[in-house]
Amino acid sequence: MMNNTLGQIPHYLDQGRLIMGIPWVEVAPTLAVFGVFAMQAYMLIGLLAASAVFIAMRTIRQGKG
C-alpha cells in the first residue's frame, strides 16, 4: 500500500498540513479541548469550548501566514 501524499503537490510552497481544508495548528488545540471535556462526559460544554477556541485561533491567525 503506497502513501497517497507522495504525489500531491501543494498550492503554495509554504502551505502546511491541512485537515479537511483547515490548518493543523487550528485543529489540534480544538481537538485537545474537546477531548478533555469528552473524557469527563461534558460533551456539550466541550463542543462549546472547542468552538470558542477554534474561533479565537482563527481570529488571532487571520492575516498572519
Summary of the structure (lengths in Angstrom):
residues: 65
radius of gyration: 15.0
end to end distance: 34.2
largest distance: 41.3
contacts: 129
relative contact order: 0.13
helix: 60%
strand: 6%
